[in-house]
Amino acid sequence: MRARDLGLPLTGDTGPLNAITDVPGVEIGYTTLIEGDAVRTGVTAILPRPRPDVHLPCAAGRYSLNGNGEMTGTALLDEIGSVRLPVLITNTHAVGPCHRGVIDWVAREKPQVAEQWLLPVVAETWDGYLNDINGPHVRPEHAVAAIDAAAGGPVAEGSVGGGTGMSCYAFKAGSGTSSRVVPYGRDSYTVGAFVQANFGSRKELTVCGVPVGALLADDNPIEKGEWRHPPGAGSVIAVIATDAPLLPGQCSALARRVPLGLARTGTTGSHFSGDIFLAFSTGNVLTPSEFPHGEPGYDTLRHIPWNRMDDFFTAVVLAVEEAVLNALVAATTMTGRQGHRAPGIPVDRLVEAVLNPHR
């Protein structure tokens, strides 16, 4: 189930899959770990380029709305304005094994690339309400398996991959994606968004401009049960991809628009939420940052003029909003650690509240 399947009045023209994989070459893979009563976690792998070219850098930028979270590799990303290799998303205490897993995968698949140095990008959100987050359940081989599983095509949403144990607006949520097509003269480009949604207080939830949180407040064990989760706590990681040729600074500008899409779903940005965003463009192939050899050369970057960027900004905002809603409506009720329960959003009541707000 997806938000558009419910008839929600979402705007903008999507790609054929309405997913980040509408951007040519982008692939996604998952490892989902649901074991016993307390393991509810996993790993998501996003490949900016297909496997043969995954070592080739893409122009990239990032933005942190609230830094109570982690995304590794961002010091180098800020320095050189590019990202390469698989990008992984997992739970807060599994960043280390996933980082190791990327290195293991590259050493296996592209040993000549691993001969120099690797600084993978691994991001996280906290799933400790449902998951035994302190247990060593995510291991490097799970990260390798997620990368191996990466493919184009339709993307599973909700309680899968790194989003397995995540909740959003005190409803079960997790992984979500969406895309928008941006006409540009005789060309057209795609902007895709992927979110690991684990943020927001129930009272904030807004869908298509309608404040529905108060109308859906009755089943809220995450914020009102014996285990009191601070309202709005969690985190959100967003990855924006596009095939439009962009400069690194323009990718950063896309990442800065992610909070506007999140805000359309109601959040005001909790101190207890790590809200960190990455954007990359596959529209140019950059020279890898490696030890120099041979004759020196030049990089040439073709890019959208800054004064033509507004439609791409709009695409980010709309795709992020819909990706969050897709994560919410795709997920179903889950029970995990110590019997903690994250309720699925009541879809029928949600639709009634949005389509008939004055009834």
Secondary structure as GFF3:
##gff-version 3
##sequence-region A 1 359
A	DSSP	three_ten_helix	3	6	.	.	.	ID=ss1
A	DSSP	three_ten_helix	20	22	.	.	.	ID=ss2
A	DSSP	beta_strand	27	35	.	.	.	ID=ss3
A	DSSP	beta_strand	39	47	.	.	.	ID=ss4
A	DSSP	three_ten_helix	51	53	.	.	.	ID=ss5
A	DSSP	beta_strand	58	67	.	.	.	ID=ss6
A	DSSP	alpha_helix	74	80	.	.	.	ID=ss7
A	DSSP	beta_strand	82	83	.	.	.	ID=ss8
A	DSSP	beta_strand	87	91	.	.	.	ID=ss9
A	DSSP	three_ten_helix	92	94	.	.	.	ID=ss10
A	DSSP	alpha_helix	95	109	.	.	.	ID=ss11
A	DSSP	alpha_helix	111	114	.	.	.	ID=ss12
A	DSSP	beta_strand	121	125	.	.	.	ID=ss13
A	DSSP	alpha_helix	140	149	.	.	.	ID=ss14
A	DSSP	three_ten_helix	161	163	.	.	.	ID=ss15
A	DSSP	beta_strand	167	168	.	.	.	ID=ss16
A	DSSP	beta_strand	171	172	.	.	.	ID=ss17
A	DSSP	beta_strand	174	184	.	.	.	ID=ss18
A	DSSP	beta_strand	187	200	.	.	.	ID=ss19
A	DSSP	three_ten_helix	202	204	.	.	.	ID=ss20
A	DSSP	beta_strand	206	207	.	.	.	ID=ss21
A	DSSP	beta_strand	210	211	.	.	.	ID=ss22
A	DSSP	three_ten_helix	213	216	.	.	.	ID=ss23
A	DSSP	alpha_helix	221	224	.	.	.	ID=ss24
A	DSSP	beta_strand	232	242	.	.	.	ID=ss25
A	DSSP	alpha_helix	248	263	.	.	.	ID=ss26
A	DSSP	beta_strand	273	281	.	.	.	ID=ss27
A	DSSP	three_ten_helix	306	308	.	.	.	ID=ss28
A	DSSP	alpha_helix	310	330	.	.	.	ID=ss29
A	DSSP	beta_strand	334	335	.	.	.	ID=ss30
A	DSSP	three_ten_helix	337	339	.	.	.	ID=ss31
A	DSSP	beta_strand	341	342	.	.	.	ID=ss32
A	DSSP	alpha_helix	347	355	.	.	.	ID=ss33
###
